[in-house]
Amino acid sequence: MRQVSKRPRLLAFLPALAVLALQACAPQPPDLSPGNWADDYDRFMAAQLVERTEADVATGERGAVTVAYNGLAARAGLEALKQGGGAIDAALTAALTQVALTAGAPISYFGIMSLVYYDAGSGTVHTMNAEWNTVLGEDDPLTIPGGIDMSSPQGMYGTEVGGRTALVGGFMKGVGAAHERFGRLPWEEIFKPAIHVAENGFPVAEKMAEYWAMRAPDLARLPETHATLLKDDGSPYAEGDVFVQPALAATLHAVSELGTNYMYGGPWAEKAAAAVQADGGRMTVEDLAAYEVLWQEPLVADLGGGYTVYTNPPPNAGGTALIEAQRLAAASGLVDDGHWTESADALRKALDATRNFMLDFLPPETLTALFGADFTPEQRVTPEHAEAFWAIMEAGLPFGTWAPATPGHSDDVVAIDADGNIAAITHSINAVMWGKTAIVVDGITIGDPASFQQQQIARLEPGARLPAPTETGILFHDGRPILGFASMGSGLHHRTFQALLGVMHFGQTVDEAVDTPDFFYPDTDPVTFQLTFRVPVGGFPREVLDGTGYAYEELDPRQARLAGEGLWVAVSRDPETGELRAASHNRNNSAAVAW
């Protein structure tokens, strides 16, 4: 019998085996679905119910993400990094997930976003403004209803309702623009964690349940809001309940498949305009279709000691206020008095310097008339202006004076990738927990930011970009980026001021800057307009507080969110070793992650 060699047959299989081997070694396409990181998803979801008392800290070399609220969102951002995404992919994934984890209460897919981005490849910093546009048809903004009464807990939630309180939000347009310019992952991937949260739900934490209970009458006013945000019997969601958002999941699916035009000219835009108009508003589909983000050169300031800050320029207002406050600290000699937690003189100067946030409520021409100096944004960031203005402040401002002592919403994301790219994002609904008007369209919340910014809107042409107070940036030292930061909350200006000084002048790490006792946005008497400064109870020595000569109030840290606290998160990068150090906020369910 003739022997038949089997070698050719075996050789015939070799190409196929080689293909299989190559397929096994080839990188798999990214898939951010939480099912692929289920153990961490469950662990971080459970941690959503835990309130922090100190900053979370994470270190690594390949990437890091930190958030002010909702630690699960940070873990979602880290997954973007692990699957080949860059800093912008991580930051956007985290931001999208944050909104789903908060039922659109303090942040919204129709809110605002500011971005500062460092591109390590080119060594350049870019800023994006996706903040509010005013409404084209709003020709009498001073008659927009509403306001916030800071003198009572109920008044903090707003005073009147109406569709005219809505503005044109740029958050989702900003997500699209940032991803198109700097993203590495496929567009639909960055939505997967948020969609999963919307489809499967999240457990309601104690603090969130309190907001739900307080806002329940407003959430019951409109049928779609009632159906979306309240139980079938009309009661609010309580601690331990699981809140599922099927309408939101469907909308996010549509945006991930069709792009941001779905919200800015497509079906969602038509429904949103109709809902706002049905409540007396003047927003149209044309308002949404006309919205464009602003890519701008950063506002840059040399802060001394080799430090340079890059932040958002006008029409954003927060960047100007950030730099001006640091200039005032230098003009006052604040740091020479020691740290404000140990020195009454330093605390008094810090409180005075951060009063500059009040300038944004008055037109530059009014300030010039009051003080005889140029108060344009260009001048406010100069050292010469700070020297002159500090002298005016020491002599006594005609507004915002401190009461004498008596006897006795939004979220942040910062991400850094292995290449050294840095993305710092602040985003917000710019309203108090859904807003009193409480409009919801296909799961997306529309806040009432115009209800307390009538004066600022009246200074602008209809359809113009409204200045926002967000303070987001990147800090350089000796020409190299060392820190990305973002801030939020009504006291964001005060917290950013304190944290940056802590890092630059007192040698603090990012977590030490977060955990150092802080002072909040001051309380304002509605009759006398005198200010009372507020601090967390037990944070400052009593002799330091008394030594300022100013009236103060010590607050339970658990009530800080509605009491004027500021939140500041950051990731630092050692330019010599590449080590990353991320720090989250220290009073909620935040998290910092790294690898």
C-alpha positions as CSV (number, residue, x, y, z in Angstrom):
1,M,0.0,0.0,0.0
2,R,1.3,3.4,-0.9
3,Q,2.0,5.6,2.0
4,V,0.4,9.0,1.9
5,S,2.4,11.8,3.6
6,K,0.3,13.8,6.1
7,R,2.7,16.8,6.2
8,P,1.1,18.7,3.3
9,R,-2.3,18.4,5.1
10,L,-0.8,19.7,8.3
11,L,0.9,22.5,6.5
12,A,-2.4,23.4,5.0
13,F,-3.7,24.2,8.5
14,L,-0.7,26.4,9.5
15,P,-2.0,29.7,7.8
16,A,-5.3,29.3,9.6
17,L,-3.6,28.7,12.9
18,A,-1.4,31.7,12.4
19,V,-4.5,33.8,11.7
20,L,-6.1,32.6,15.0
21,A,-2.9,33.3,16.9
22,L,-2.8,36.9,15.5
23,Q,-6.4,37.4,16.3
24,A,-5.8,36.3,19.9
25,C,-2.9,38.7,20.2
26,A,-4.6,41.7,18.5
27,P,-6.0,44.4,20.7
28,Q,-9.8,44.0,21.2
29,P,-12.0,47.0,20.2
30,P,-12.9,49.1,23.2
31,D,-16.1,48.4,25.1
32,L,-16.8,50.5,28.1
33,S,-20.0,48.5,29.1
34,P,-20.0,48.0,32.8
35,G,-20.5,44.3,32.3
36,N,-16.8,44.2,31.4
37,W,-15.7,45.7,34.8
38,A,-18.7,44.4,36.8
39,D,-16.9,43.9,40.1
40,D,-15.6,47.4,40.3
41,Y,-19.0,48.7,39.0
42,D,-20.8,47.1,41.9
43,R,-18.2,48.2,44.4
44,F,-18.3,51.8,43.3
45,M,-22.0,51.9,43.0
46,A,-22.3,50.7,46.7
47,A,-19.8,53.5,47.6
48,Q,-22.2,56.1,46.1
49,L,-24.1,55.8,49.4
50,V,-21.1,56.7,51.6
51,E,-20.3,60.3,52.6
52,R,-16.6,61.2,52.8
53,T,-15.0,63.1,55.7
54,E,-11.7,63.5,53.9
55,A,-10.5,63.6,50.3
56,D,-10.0,60.3,48.4
57,V,-6.5,60.0,47.1
58,A,-5.1,57.8,44.3
59,T,-1.7,57.6,42.8
60,G,-0.4,56.1,39.5
61,E,1.7,56.7,36.4
62,R,-0.6,55.7,33.5
63,G,-3.7,57.7,34.2
64,A,-5.9,59.3,36.9
65,V,-9.4,60.6,37.2
66,T,-11.0,62.5,40.1
67,V,-14.6,63.9,40.6
68,A,-16.3,66.1,43.1
69,Y,-19.4,63.9,43.3
70,N,-20.3,60.3,42.3
71,G,-17.2,58.2,42.5
72,L,-18.6,55.6,40.1
73,A,-18.2,58.2,37.4
74,A,-14.5,58.4,38.1
75,R,-14.2,54.7,37.7
76,A,-16.0,54.9,34.4
77,G,-13.5,57.5,33.3
78,L,-10.6,55.3,34.3
79,E,-12.1,52.5,32.2
80,A,-11.9,54.8,29.2
81,L,-8.2,55.3,29.9
82,K,-7.6,51.5,30.4
83,Q,-9.2,50.8,27.0
84,G,-7.1,53.1,25.0
85,G,-8.8,56.4,25.5
86,G,-7.1,59.7,26.4
87,A,-7.7,62.3,29.0
88,I,-10.6,63.8,27.1
89,D,-12.3,60.5,26.7
90,A,-12.0,59.8,30.4
91,A,-13.3,63.2,31.4
92,L,-16.3,63.1,29.1
93,T,-17.2,59.5,30.0
94,A,-17.1,60.6,33.7
95,A,-19.1,63.7,33.1
96,L,-21.8,61.9,31.2
97,T,-22.0,59.2,33.9
98,Q,-22.3,61.9,36.6
99,V,-25.5,63.3,35.2
100,A,-27.2,59.9,35.1
101,L,-26.1,59.2,38.7
102,T,-27.8,62.4,39.9
103,A,-31.1,62.2,38.0
104,G,-30.1,65.5,36.4
105,A,-30.6,67.5,39.6
106,P,-27.3,69.5,40.1
107,I,-26.0,68.8,36.6
108,S,-27.8,68.3,33.3
109,Y,-27.2,67.1,29.8
110,F,-28.7,70.5,28.9
111,G,-26.5,72.4,31.4
112,I,-23.2,74.1,30.9
113,M,-19.6,73.1,30.5
114,S,-16.2,74.8,30.7
115,L,-13.1,72.9,29.6
116,V,-9.3,73.6,29.9
117,Y,-7.2,71.0,28.0
118,Y,-3.5,70.6,27.9
119,D,-2.2,68.8,24.7
120,A,1.1,67.2,25.7
121,G,2.0,66.5,22.1
122,S,2.0,70.1,21.1
123,G,2.6,71.6,24.5
124,T,-0.4,73.9,24.1
125,V,-3.4,74.7,26.3
126,H,-6.9,75.0,24.8
127,T,-10.1,76.3,26.4
128,M,-13.7,75.6,25.4
129,N,-16.7,77.6,26.5
130,A,-20.0,75.6,26.3
131,E,-21.9,77.9,28.8
132,W,-25.3,79.5,28.6
133,N,-26.7,81.3,25.6
134,T,-29.5,83.8,26.3
135,V,-32.7,83.3,24.3
136,L,-33.1,85.2,21.1
137,G,-36.7,86.1,21.7
138,E,-36.2,87.3,25.3
139,D,-36.5,91.1,24.9
140,D,-37.4,92.0,28.5
141,P,-35.1,90.0,30.8
142,L,-35.7,92.1,33.9
143,T,-39.3,90.7,34.0
144,I,-38.2,87.0,34.0
145,P,-39.8,85.6,37.1
146,G,-38.1,84.0,40.0
147,G,-35.2,84.4,42.4
148,I,-33.4,82.8,45.3
149,D,-34.1,83.8,48.8
150,M,-30.9,83.0,50.7
151,S,-32.5,83.8,54.1
152,S,-34.5,80.5,54.3
153,P,-34.1,76.9,53.3
154,Q,-37.3,77.0,51.3
155,G,-36.2,80.2,49.6
156,M,-32.9,78.6,48.5
157,Y,-35.0,76.4,46.2
158,G,-36.4,79.3,44.3
159,T,-39.4,81.6,44.5
160,E,-41.3,81.5,41.1
161,V,-41.7,79.2,38.1
162,G,-42.0,79.8,34.3
163,G,-40.5,78.7,31.0
164,R,-38.7,82.1,30.7
165,T,-36.3,80.9,33.4
166,A,-34.7,78.5,30.9
167,L,-31.5,79.3,29.0
168,V,-29.8,77.5,26.1
169,G,-27.4,75.0,27.6
170,G,-24.3,73.8,25.8
171,F,-23.2,70.8,27.8
172,M,-23.9,68.1,25.1
173,K,-22.7,70.3,22.3
174,G,-19.5,70.7,24.3
175,V,-19.1,67.0,24.8
176,G,-19.4,66.5,21.0
177,A,-17.0,69.3,20.2
178,A,-14.3,68.2,22.7
179,H,-14.6,64.5,21.6
180,E,-14.3,65.5,17.9
181,R,-11.2,67.5,18.5
182,F,-9.3,65.4,21.1
183,G,-11.1,62.1,21.5
184,R,-9.6,58.7,20.7
185,L,-12.4,56.3,21.5
186,P,-15.5,55.8,19.3
187,W,-18.2,58.3,20.1
188,E,-20.8,55.7,21.2
189,E,-18.4,54.2,23.7
190,I,-18.2,57.2,26.1
191,F,-22.0,56.9,26.5
192,K,-22.1,53.3,27.6
193,P,-21.6,53.7,31.4
194,A,-24.3,56.5,31.6
195,I,-26.8,54.5,29.5
196,H,-26.2,51.4,31.8
197,V,-26.9,53.6,34.9
198,A,-30.0,55.0,33.3
199,E,-31.3,51.5,32.3
200,N,-30.4,49.7,35.5
201,G,-30.9,52.4,38.0
202,F,-28.9,53.7,41.0
203,P,-29.7,53.5,44.8
204,V,-30.9,56.8,46.3
205,A,-28.5,58.1,49.0
206,E,-29.7,60.0,52.1
207,K,-28.7,63.4,50.9
208,M,-30.3,62.9,47.5
209,A,-33.5,61.7,49.2
210,E,-33.6,65.0,51.2
211,Y,-33.4,67.0,48.0
212,W,-36.1,64.9,46.4
213,A,-38.4,65.4,49.4
214,M,-37.8,69.2,49.5
215,R,-38.4,69.5,45.8
216,A,-41.4,67.1,45.5
217,P,-44.1,69.7,45.1
218,D,-42.2,71.3,42.2
219,L,-41.6,68.0,40.6
220,A,-45.3,67.2,40.7
221,R,-46.3,70.4,38.8
222,L,-45.8,69.2,35.2
223,P,-47.0,65.8,33.9
224,E,-43.7,64.7,32.3
225,T,-41.6,65.7,35.2
226,H,-44.1,63.9,37.5
227,A,-43.9,60.8,35.5
228,T,-40.1,60.9,35.2
229,L,-38.9,61.9,38.7
230,L,-41.7,60.8,41.1
231,K,-43.1,57.4,41.9
232,D,-46.4,56.2,40.4
233,D,-48.3,57.4,43.6
234,G,-46.7,60.8,43.3
235,S,-44.3,60.4,46.3
236,P,-40.7,61.3,46.0
237,Y,-37.9,58.7,45.9
238,A,-36.6,57.8,49.4
239,E,-33.3,56.6,50.7
240,G,-32.6,53.1,49.5
241,D,-35.0,53.2,46.5
242,V,-33.6,52.4,43.1
243,F,-34.2,55.1,40.5
244,V,-34.4,53.9,36.9
245,Q,-34.5,56.3,33.9
246,P,-35.8,54.5,30.8
247,A,-36.6,57.8,29.0
248,L,-33.1,59.1,29.6
249,A,-31.6,55.9,28.4
250,A,-33.5,56.1,25.1
251,T,-32.4,59.7,24.6
252,L,-28.7,58.9,25.3
253,H,-28.9,56.0,22.9
254,A,-30.2,58.4,20.2
255,V,-27.4,61.0,20.9
256,S,-24.8,58.2,20.8
257,E,-26.1,57.0,17.4
258,L,-27.1,60.3,15.8
259,G,-24.8,62.8,17.4
260,T,-25.5,66.1,19.2
261,N,-27.7,67.5,16.5
262,Y,-30.4,65.2,17.9
263,M,-30.6,67.7,20.8
264,Y,-29.7,70.9,18.8
265,G,-32.1,70.8,15.9
266,G,-33.5,67.3,15.9
267,P,-36.4,65.6,17.7
268,W,-35.3,66.5,21.2
269,A,-34.9,70.2,20.3
270,E,-38.4,70.3,19.0
271,K,-39.8,68.8,22.2
272,A,-37.7,71.0,24.4
273,A,-38.8,74.2,22.7
274,A,-42.4,73.1,22.9
275,A,-42.2,72.3,26.6
276,V,-40.5,75.6,27.4
277,Q,-43.0,77.6,25.3
278,A,-46.0,75.7,26.9
279,D,-44.8,77.1,30.3
280,G,-44.6,80.7,29.0
281,G,-41.0,80.6,27.7
282,R,-39.6,82.1,24.5
283,M,-37.0,79.5,23.5
284,T,-37.3,78.1,20.0
285,V,-35.6,75.4,18.0
286,E,-33.7,78.1,16.3
287,D,-32.1,79.0,19.6
288,L,-30.8,75.4,19.9
289,A,-29.7,75.1,16.3
290,A,-27.7,78.4,16.6
291,Y,-25.7,77.2,19.6
292,E,-21.9,76.9,19.0
293,V,-19.1,76.2,21.5
294,L,-16.3,78.8,21.7
295,W,-12.8,77.5,21.3
296,Q,-10.5,80.2,22.7
297,E,-6.9,81.0,23.6
298,P,-6.5,80.6,27.4
299,L,-6.3,83.4,29.9
300,V,-2.8,83.2,31.3
301,A,-1.3,84.8,34.4
302,D,2.1,84.7,36.0
303,L,1.3,84.3,39.7
304,G,5.0,84.5,40.9
305,G,7.3,81.9,42.3
306,G,7.5,80.2,38.9
307,Y,3.7,79.5,38.9
308,T,1.5,80.2,35.9
309,V,-2.2,79.5,35.6
310,Y,-4.1,78.8,32.4
311,T,-7.9,79.3,32.6
312,N,-11.0,80.2,30.7
313,P,-11.0,83.8,29.2
314,P,-14.1,86.0,28.9
315,P,-17.0,85.7,28.3
316,N,-16.4,83.2,31.1
317,A,-16.2,85.3,34.3
318,G,-14.6,82.8,36.7
319,G,-11.2,82.9,35.1
320,T,-10.9,86.7,35.6
321,A,-12.1,86.4,39.2
322,L,-9.7,83.6,39.9
323,I,-6.7,85.5,38.8
324,E,-7.8,88.8,40.3
325,A,-8.2,87.1,43.7
326,Q,-4.7,85.6,43.6
327,R,-3.4,89.1,42.7
328,L,-5.2,90.6,45.7
329,A,-3.7,88.0,47.9
330,A,-0.2,89.1,46.7
331,A,-1.1,92.8,47.1
332,S,-2.3,92.3,50.7
333,G,0.7,90.3,51.8
334,L,-1.6,87.6,53.0
335,V,0.8,84.7,52.9
336,D,3.3,86.6,55.0
337,D,0.8,86.4,57.9
338,G,0.8,82.6,57.8
339,H,-2.0,80.2,56.9
340,W,-5.6,81.5,57.4
341,T,-6.5,78.6,59.6
342,E,-3.9,79.7,62.1
343,S,-3.8,83.5,61.7
344,A,-6.7,85.9,62.1
345,D,-5.0,88.6,60.0
346,A,-4.5,86.1,57.2
347,L,-8.1,84.9,57.4
348,R,-9.4,88.5,57.4
349,K,-7.3,89.3,54.3
350,A,-8.5,86.1,52.6
351,L,-12.1,86.9,53.3
352,D,-11.6,90.4,51.9
353,A,-9.8,89.2,48.8
354,T,-12.5,86.8,47.9
355,R,-15.1,89.5,48.0
356,N,-14.1,90.3,44.4
357,F,-16.7,87.7,43.3
358,M,-19.3,90.4,43.9
359,L,-17.8,92.5,41.1
360,D,-19.4,90.2,38.5
361,F,-22.8,91.3,39.6
362,L,-22.2,94.9,38.6
363,P,-21.4,96.4,35.1
364,P,-17.8,97.5,34.6
365,E,-19.0,101.1,34.0
366,T,-20.7,101.1,37.4
367,L,-17.6,99.9,39.1
368,T,-15.5,102.5,37.3
369,A,-17.9,105.2,38.4
370,L,-17.8,104.0,42.0
371,F,-14.0,103.6,42.3
372,G,-12.5,105.8,39.6
373,A,-10.6,102.9,38.1
374,D,-10.8,100.7,35.1
375,F,-12.7,97.5,35.9
376,T,-12.7,95.9,32.5
377,P,-11.8,92.1,32.5
378,E,-8.4,93.0,30.9
379,Q,-7.5,95.3,33.7
380,R,-8.8,93.2,36.6
381,V,-6.2,90.5,36.0
382,T,-3.2,92.9,36.2
383,P,-1.0,93.3,39.3
384,E,-1.4,97.1,39.1
385,H,-5.1,96.8,39.4
386,A,-4.8,94.5,42.4
387,E,-2.6,97.0,44.2
388,A,-5.0,99.8,43.6
389,F,-8.1,97.8,44.3
390,W,-6.7,96.4,47.6
391,A,-6.2,100.0,48.8
392,I,-9.8,100.7,47.9
393,M,-10.9,97.5,49.8
394,E,-8.9,98.5,52.9
395,A,-10.6,101.9,52.8
396,G,-14.0,100.2,52.7
397,L,-16.2,99.1,49.8
398,P,-19.6,100.8,49.5
399,F,-21.3,97.4,49.2
400,G,-20.8,93.9,50.6
401,T,-19.4,95.0,53.9
402,W,-18.8,92.4,56.7
403,A,-21.2,92.4,59.6
404,P,-19.3,93.2,62.8
405,A,-18.8,90.3,65.2
406,T,-21.3,90.1,68.1
407,P,-20.2,89.3,71.6
408,G,-19.7,86.0,72.8
409,H,-24.6,72.6,41.7
410,S,-22.6,71.3,39.4
411,D,-19.8,68.7,39.2
412,D,-16.1,68.5,38.3
413,V,-13.9,66.1,36.5
414,V,-10.1,66.1,36.1
415,A,-8.3,63.5,34.1
416,I,-4.7,62.9,33.1
417,D,-3.5,60.1,30.7
418,A,-0.2,58.3,30.2
419,D,0.9,60.9,27.6
420,G,0.5,63.8,30.0
421,N,-2.6,65.2,28.4
422,I,-4.8,67.0,31.0
423,A,-8.6,67.6,30.8
424,A,-10.3,69.7,33.4
425,I,-14.1,70.1,33.2
426,T,-16.7,71.9,35.3
427,H,-20.3,71.4,34.4
428,S,-23.6,72.4,36.0
429,I,-27.3,72.8,35.7
430,N,-26.7,76.2,37.4
431,A,-29.9,75.8,39.4
432,V,-30.8,74.5,42.8
433,M,-31.7,70.7,42.4
434,W,-33.6,70.5,39.1
435,G,-34.7,74.2,39.4
436,K,-38.1,75.3,40.7
437,T,-39.6,75.4,37.2
438,A,-38.5,71.7,36.8
439,I,-39.1,71.0,33.1
440,V,-38.1,67.5,31.9
441,V,-38.0,66.4,28.3
442,D,-37.3,62.7,27.4
443,G,-35.4,62.3,30.7
444,I,-33.3,65.4,30.3
445,T,-33.7,68.1,32.9
446,I,-34.0,71.8,32.0
447,G,-33.1,74.1,34.9
448,D,-34.1,77.7,35.7
449,P,-30.8,79.6,35.6
450,A,-32.4,82.8,34.3
451,S,-34.5,83.0,37.5
452,F,-31.6,84.6,39.4
453,Q,-29.5,86.2,36.6
454,Q,-31.9,88.7,35.2
455,Q,-29.5,91.6,35.6
456,Q,-26.7,89.9,33.9
457,I,-28.9,88.8,31.0
458,A,-30.2,92.3,30.6
459,R,-26.7,93.6,29.8
460,L,-26.4,91.3,26.8
461,E,-27.9,91.1,23.4
462,P,-30.4,88.3,23.0
463,G,-28.7,85.1,22.0
464,A,-25.4,86.1,23.4
465,R,-23.1,84.0,25.7
466,L,-23.8,84.6,29.4
467,P,-20.7,84.9,31.6
468,A,-20.4,81.9,34.0
469,P,-18.5,81.9,37.3
470,T,-16.8,78.5,36.7
471,E,-13.1,78.3,37.7
472,T,-11.3,75.6,35.8
473,G,-7.6,75.5,34.9
474,I,-4.2,74.1,34.6
475,L,-1.3,75.2,36.8
476,F,2.3,75.3,35.5
477,H,5.5,75.6,37.4
478,D,8.7,76.7,35.7
479,G,7.0,76.2,32.3
480,R,5.8,72.6,32.9
481,P,2.2,71.5,33.7
482,I,1.9,70.2,37.3
483,L,-1.8,70.3,38.1
484,G,-5.3,70.2,36.5
485,F,-8.1,71.5,38.7
486,A,-11.9,72.2,38.6
487,S,-14.3,73.7,41.1
488,M,-18.0,73.9,41.7
489,G,-20.6,75.0,44.2
490,S,-21.7,78.4,45.2
491,G,-18.4,78.9,47.1
492,L,-16.3,77.6,44.2
493,H,-14.4,81.0,44.0
494,H,-13.5,80.9,47.6
495,R,-12.4,77.2,47.5
496,T,-10.3,77.6,44.4
497,F,-8.6,80.7,46.0
498,Q,-7.7,78.7,49.1
499,A,-6.6,75.5,47.4
500,L,-4.3,77.2,44.9
501,L,-2.6,79.3,47.6
502,G,-2.2,76.1,49.6
503,V,-0.4,74.4,46.8
504,M,1.7,77.3,45.6
505,H,2.7,79.0,48.9
506,F,2.3,76.4,51.6
507,G,3.7,73.3,49.9
508,Q,0.5,71.3,50.1
509,T,-0.3,68.2,48.1
510,V,-3.7,68.2,46.3
511,D,-5.3,66.2,49.0
512,E,-3.9,68.4,51.8
513,A,-5.3,71.4,50.0
514,V,-8.7,69.8,49.8
515,D,-8.7,68.6,53.5
516,T,-7.5,71.9,55.0
517,P,-10.5,73.6,56.7
518,D,-12.1,76.1,54.3
519,F,-14.4,79.1,54.5
520,F,-17.5,79.2,52.4
521,Y,-19.5,81.7,50.3
522,P,-20.7,84.3,52.8
523,D,-24.3,84.7,54.0
524,T,-25.9,88.0,52.9
525,D,-28.5,89.8,55.0
526,P,-31.3,90.6,52.5
527,V,-32.0,93.9,54.2
528,T,-28.6,95.4,55.2
529,F,-26.6,93.4,52.6
530,Q,-24.0,92.8,55.3
531,L,-21.9,89.6,55.0
532,T,-21.4,86.9,57.5
533,F,-18.6,84.4,56.7
534,R,-19.3,80.7,57.2
535,V,-17.0,77.8,58.1
536,P,-17.4,74.1,58.9
537,V,-17.9,73.6,62.7
538,G,-14.6,72.7,64.4
539,G,-12.5,73.5,61.4
540,F,-10.9,76.8,62.7
541,P,-9.6,77.7,66.1
542,R,-12.1,79.9,67.8
543,E,-9.5,82.6,68.5
544,V,-8.7,82.9,64.8
545,L,-12.4,83.3,64.0
546,D,-13.0,85.8,66.7
547,G,-9.8,87.6,65.8
548,T,-11.1,88.7,62.4
549,G,-13.7,91.0,64.0
550,Y,-16.2,89.8,61.5
551,A,-19.4,88.0,62.2
552,Y,-19.3,84.3,61.4
553,E,-21.3,81.1,61.5
554,E,-20.1,77.6,62.1
555,L,-22.0,75.0,60.0
556,D,-22.5,71.2,60.2
557,P,-20.4,69.9,57.3
558,R,-23.3,67.6,56.3
559,Q,-25.3,70.7,55.4
560,A,-22.5,72.3,53.5
561,R,-23.9,71.8,50.0
562,L,-26.7,74.3,50.4
563,A,-24.7,76.5,52.8
564,G,-22.2,78.0,50.4
565,E,-19.4,75.4,50.3
566,G,-17.0,75.2,47.4
567,L,-15.7,72.0,45.9
568,W,-12.3,71.7,44.3
569,V,-10.7,68.6,42.8
570,A,-7.3,68.2,41.2
571,V,-4.8,65.8,39.7
572,S,-1.1,66.7,40.1
573,R,1.7,65.3,37.9
574,D,5.4,65.3,39.0
575,P,7.2,66.5,35.9
576,E,10.3,64.6,36.9
577,T,8.9,61.2,37.7
578,G,5.5,61.3,36.0
579,E,3.8,60.2,39.2
580,L,0.1,61.2,39.3
581,R,-1.7,62.1,42.5
582,A,-5.5,62.6,42.3
583,A,-7.7,64.1,45.1
584,S,-11.4,64.2,45.3
585,H,-13.8,66.3,47.4
586,N,-13.9,65.6,51.1
587,R,-17.6,65.9,52.0
588,N,-19.6,63.6,49.8
589,N,-19.6,60.4,47.6
590,S,-16.6,61.5,45.5
591,A,-13.7,59.3,44.5
592,A,-10.2,59.5,42.9
593,V,-8.8,56.6,40.9
594,A,-5.6,56.0,39.1
595,W,-3.4,53.2,37.6
